[in-house]
Each structure stands twice: as C-alpha cells, then as structure tokens.
Amino acid sequence: MNLVTGASGLLGMHIVAELISKGQPVKALVRPNSDLSFIKSVFNFYGIENELSKVEFVEGDVLDTDSLLAVIQEGDVIYHSAAVVSYHSADRKLMYATNVKGTANVVNAALENKAARVLQISSIAALKRKFDGLVSEEGDWENNDLNTHYGITKHLSELEIWRGIQEGIDGVILNPGLIIGPADFSRSSSSIFSKINEGFSFYPPGGTGFVGVKDVAKLAVLVAEKGKSGDRYVAVSENLSMKELFQDIAHELGVKVPSKEAKPWMLQAARIAEWLKEKFTGKKALVTHETVKNASIRFHYSNQKVKDAFEFEFSPVHDSIVETASFFRKQHS
C-alpha cells in the first residue's frame, strides 16, 4: 500500500493521481476537517474526478504520533510530502514543527511499523548553494545568509531521514525546484499566479530552477520504486529568470506583462507596502524579507543525475504554466 502525507497539497494530490493512474492502491493522509475542495477541483480539471473513489482518505497529522502509528502499516511505501512552505515570520514556528518534527514522527512510525520505504519530498532550498556552476546533489549543507528558514527546515528534515536510515528504514530523498501546477492559488508557489494576475509592471532580478508538478509526481513514484536507498535526486526541468517566468505567466493569464526590472529599493518598497497592507487588512503579506532575498539572487541547478538514473525527460516549464493558467481562469471565471 502507498501512503501519501500532505495529500491535499499541490504535490501530494498529484502524487495520488500518479499512483492511481498506475493502478496502485493509495491511502491519502489528510488532517481532520481538511478542505478537500481543491483536490476535487484539480481531479475534475484533469477529467479524472471518478478516480477519487479509489483513494482511501485517512485522517491524521504528522504532528500526532498516535495517528501516524494507526495508519502506517508494515510494507507501506510512504510518500512524505506534508510540509509548510512559507517565507513569512508568522508561519515560522509551525513550519519548523511540521517540517522537522513531523518528518521525525513519520520516520519513527515507519521504523516501529516496519514500512517498506520512505520517500522524503525535500527541496532544492536544502542543497549547498553556489553562484559558480551548477548546484547538484553533491556537497554538504552550509549555514550562511543565502538560506531561508524554509530551506533550513528542509535540511533539518533530511537529517531526520538520514537518522532513520542509520536506524533501519529504507529512505530516499527528492529535491524539487519551484513547482508549477494547478492547486490552491493562495498557497506556496501557486500564489505567484494570483499576484501576477493583479498586474505587475516590474519583475525581480533573480531566478531559480523550476519544474512542473506532473513531472515531480512521476519522478516521486520512479524514485520510490527504483531510487538508491540513502540517495537524493534533484528534480528541475529548467533554470529560468524571474523575468522569464513572470512574463510567461502574464502572457498566459492575458494580463499586463512585466517589462521593467525591479531595483533593490523597489523590492524593499513593495515589502513595506505589503507589511502595511497586512497591518491594516489582516491579509498576510506575500512579499517579505525572505521573498525579496529569494527573488534577488539566481542559482542554476543540474538535473543530470535524474536523467541518467531513470532516463527521465522533463516537460517544458511553459507547458505547466499554460495548464496552470487554464486552471486559474476556470477557478476565477
């Protein structure tokens, strides 16, 4: 049996869909009273809404050890995608708890119930970053100002996987880039579509590695089935500038295309404006100190290991943007 944590999130729901497409049984871990409307909307968008009847939804929480022990069974393959992705200081406490302690709980439950394998969904944010050349799976983590708190939590969660491997689990790690795909447009990377839809004249100067959510879901299943225990794999389709990403999304949404690079003072002004808006409206700021830092630097990532190990061919990021923009328009029609 396959167990997917974080099954109502962007990647989790697509892993569920990928497993179903392969005829594999799936247990989807969701928190009590979770809103499943987006997973239903996404499955409906893909024309596979009837497949949801094949999914066994089970209530639990990675922060609740008892609930994990109740749902993890001997021989399960665990796709651990539950995580908090945030660059807002208000979410930091929950993010450290969910991403680090939650992973430790999954590892402990897998050890106790003799799960067959644990696939940890990490991030390129947990890799050793460097400005010269390509960032890959190689190299040890470095504590420096380039890291975000999200990246730190994903690094610490990887340490829990390494610890579990030493204690006896069969574990493997997947490090996706920034994921593009249909989901809740108020959360994580999908919120970029909401912000650009509001109309931007400027784009930030940085860039990073991007990948479509369907590619990550396919790779997650491949790595879980064939990946070497104790190894990690980077999932990045293309290295793009934020200019390229913003302009492509704006074009597909049919809104004003950002045409000017934002200077550092402009990014700071946007951060302050968002902070003030949050104070007056209570709506959480999407531009923070960490998002400004992320958007101002650029790294390039290598996907050669995945290509060599699995003969995997990535889809163009543009294809994922087109599909996600179509879902966005449908949701906002």
Helices and strands as residue ranges (DSSP letters): E 2-5, H 10-21, E 26-30, H 37-45, G 49-54, E 55-59, H 65-71, E 77-80, G 89-91, H 92-96, I 97-101, H 102-113, E 117-121, G 124-126, E 134-135, H 149-167, E 171-176, E 178-180, G 188-190, H 191-197, E 202-203, E 207-212, H 213-226, E 232-235, E 238-241, H 242-253, E 260-261, H 264-281, H 289-296, E 300-301, H 304-310, H 317-331
